[in-house]
């Protein structure tokens, strides 16, 4: 899952980003309101959730909530702020936020709030992803292959989840980098290819055929018909 963090305090942002990435999330950070709103407008389809501070330079969080909701953007927004009055919470929720957490906070509670928002039914997120005998649960972060749980690294899980959201469609290497790593990751690195090779060894077999395909010069594809072809 990929998160967008809009927070102007570098120390808090760096701690949050590092903590979220340790939990297996890809996290981008924007430090001002204007840039944060622009990122949401341009890339909202690539983010599963936005963590938004209210007091931001350029444009405050309430204005951002109202603006993106007015444009029909439905990505979940979790407000994270020092404002703790009930009226502030009500205003934020009425402005389009999905949840509200006050600073200081316990990181475990933040993770719990994120998981709760991810469980809510949305067009983009489903409870389980299924293809070719593989079942992936984005919330429990478990993967089952022919009924047996398989262990994946955090990045392998992220890659498989992203690809399974677009079965039989070719996604580019840069698409994988942007959605599983952060926005500024070096696109010339071979890290995607390395993780794809490790993942392929864990999920491809004779029964399944070439379930995870590399399309030379283009990118990668989950071939959901591979299991049927191998069985035929």
C-alpha positions in Angstrom: 0.0 0.0 0.0 1.2 3.5 -0.8 0.6 6.5 1.6 1.0 10.2 1.1 2.2 12.2 4.2 1.6 15.9 4.1 3.5 17.4 7.1 5.6 20.5 7.5 7.7 19.4 10.5 10.7 17.5 9.2 11.4 15.6 12.4 7.9 14.2 12.7 7.7 13.5 9.0 11.0 11.6 8.9 10.0 9.5 11.9 6.6 8.7 10.5 8.0 7.9 7.0 10.6 5.6 8.5 8.1 3.9 10.8 5.5 3.4 8.0 8.2 1.9 5.7 9.3 -0.5 8.4 5.7 -1.7 8.5 5.7 -2.4 4.7 4.0 0.8 3.5 5.5 2.9 0.7 5.4 6.5 1.9 5.9 9.8 0.1 6.3 13.1 2.0 5.3 16.6 0.9 6.1 19.5 3.3 3.6 22.2 2.3 -0.1 22.6 1.6 0.1 23.8 -2.0 2.5 21.0 -3.0 0.4 18.4 -1.1 -2.8 19.4 -2.7 -1.2 19.3 -6.2 0.2 15.8 -5.4 -3.3 14.6 -4.4 -4.9 16.0 -7.5 -2.3 14.5 -9.9 -1.7 11.1 -8.3 -4.7 10.4 -6.0 -5.3 7.1 -7.9 -1.8 5.9 -6.8 -2.3 6.5 -3.1 -4.3 4.3 -0.8 -4.5 6.9 2.0 -3.4 10.5 2.8 -2.1 11.5 6.2 -2.6 15.2 6.5 -1.5 17.9 9.0 -3.9 20.8 9.4 -1.5 23.6 10.0 0.6 23.8 6.9 2.4 26.6 5.0 0.8 27.7 1.8 -2.6 26.1 2.3 -4.0 24.5 5.4 -5.3 21.0 5.7 -9.0 22.0 5.9 -8.8 23.9 2.7 -7.1 20.9 1.1 -9.8 18.5 2.3 -12.6 20.7 1.0 -10.9 21.3 -2.4 -10.1 17.6 -3.2 -13.5 16.4 -2.1 -15.1 19.1 -4.3 -13.2 17.6 -7.2 -14.6 14.2 -6.5 -11.4 12.7 -5.2 -12.3 10.0 -2.7 -8.9 8.8 -1.4 -9.1 8.3 2.4 -7.7 11.2 4.5 -6.5 10.8 8.0 -5.9 14.2 9.7 -3.0 14.3 12.1 -2.8 17.5 14.0 -2.0 19.3 17.3 -5.5 20.7 17.3 -7.4 18.7 20.0 -10.7 20.6 20.5 -13.9 18.8 19.6 -14.9 21.6 17.3 -11.7 21.2 15.3 -12.4 17.5 14.9 -16.0 18.1 13.8 -14.8 20.8 11.3 -12.2 18.5 9.8 -14.6 15.6 9.4 -17.2 17.9 7.9 -14.6 19.1 5.5 -14.0 15.6 4.1 -11.5 13.9 6.4 -12.2 10.3 7.2 -10.5 10.2 10.6 -8.7 12.5 13.0 -5.8 11.8 15.3 -4.2 14.4 17.6 -0.6 14.9 18.4 1.2 13.6 20.4 0.0 10.1 19.5 1.1 6.5 19.8 2.4 5.1 16.6 0.5 1.8 17.2 -2.7 3.8 17.3 -1.8 5.4 14.0 -1.3 2.0 12.4 -4.6 0.8 13.8 -6.4 3.9 12.4 -4.8 3.2 9.0 -5.8 -0.5 9.0 -9.4 0.5 10.0 -9.6 2.9 7.1 -8.3 0.3 4.8 -11.1 -2.1 5.8 -13.7 0.3 4.7 -15.3 -0.7 1.4 -13.9 1.3 -1.5 -13.9 0.8 -5.3 -10.1 0.7 -5.2 -9.5 -1.6 -2.3 -11.0 -5.0 -1.9 -10.8 -7.3 1.1 -8.9 -10.0 -0.9 -7.2 -10.2 -4.3 -7.4 -13.5 -6.1 -5.7 -14.8 -9.2 -4.2 -18.0 -10.4 -4.6 -19.8 -7.1 -3.1 -16.9 -5.1 -5.1 -15.1 -2.5 -3.7 -11.9 -1.1 -5.2 -10.0 1.8 -4.0 -6.3 1.9 -5.2 -5.8 5.5 -3.8 -8.9 7.2 -0.8 -8.7 4.8 -1.0 -12.5 4.2 -0.6 -14.4 1.0 -1.8 -17.9 0.3 -0.7 -20.1 -2.6 -3.1 -23.0 -3.3 -4.4 -22.7 0.2 -1.0 -22.6 2.0 0.5 -19.4 3.4 3.7 -18.3 1.8 6.2 -15.8 3.3 7.1 -12.7 1.4 9.3 -9.8 2.2 7.7 -6.4 2.6 8.7 -5.3 -0.8 7.7 -8.6 -2.4 4.3 -8.3 -0.9 4.0 -4.7 -2.1 5.0 -5.7 -5.7 2.6 -8.6 -5.8 -0.3 -6.6 -4.3 0.2 -3.8 -6.9 0.4 -6.2 -9.8 -2.6 -8.2 -8.7 -4.7 -5.0 -8.7 -4.1 -4.9 -12.5 -4.4 -8.5 -13.7 -3.5 -9.2 -17.3 -2.3 -5.6 -17.7 1.3 -4.7 -18.3 2.6 -2.2 -15.7 5.9 -0.5 -16.2 9.0 -0.7 -14.0 8.5 2.9 -13.1 4.9 2.2 -12.1 6.2 -0.4 -9.6 8.9 1.9 -8.3 6.5 4.7 -7.7 3.9 2.6 -6.0 6.1 0.3 -3.9 9.0 2.6 -3.2 8.8 6.3 -2.6 8.4 9.2 -5.1 12.1 10.0 -5.2 13.6 6.6 -5.6 16.4 6.2 -8.2 14.7 4.9 -11.3 18.0 3.6 -12.7 18.4 1.1 -9.8 17.8 -2.6 -10.6 16.1 -3.2 -7.3 12.7 -3.9 -8.9 14.2 -6.6 -11.1 15.9 -8.3 -8.2 12.7 -8.4 -6.1 10.7 -9.6 -9.1 13.1 -12.5 -9.6 12.8 -13.5 -6.0 9.0 -13.2 -6.0 8.7 -15.2 -9.3 10.6 -18.1 -7.7 8.1 -18.2 -4.8 4.9 -18.1 -6.9 5.7 -19.6 -10.3 5.6 -23.4 -10.8 4.7 -26.0 -13.4 1.1 -26.1 -12.4 0.7 -22.3 -12.5 2.9 -21.7 -15.6 4.4 -18.2 -16.0 2.0 -16.4 -13.6 4.4 -13.4 -13.1 5.7 -12.4 -16.5 8.4 -9.9 -17.6 7.4 -8.1 -20.8 10.8 -7.3 -22.2 11.4 -3.6 -22.7 8.0 -2.7 -21.2 7.4 -4.0 -17.7 5.6 -6.8 -15.8 2.2 -8.6 -15.9 0.2 -10.9 -13.7 -1.1 -13.5 -16.2 -4.3 -14.7 -14.5 -4.9 -17.3 -17.2 -1.6 -19.0 -16.7 -3.1 -21.5 -14.2 -5.8 -22.4 -16.8 -3.3 -22.7 -19.6 -1.0 -25.0 -17.6 -3.9 -27.2 -16.6 -5.3 -27.5 -20.2 
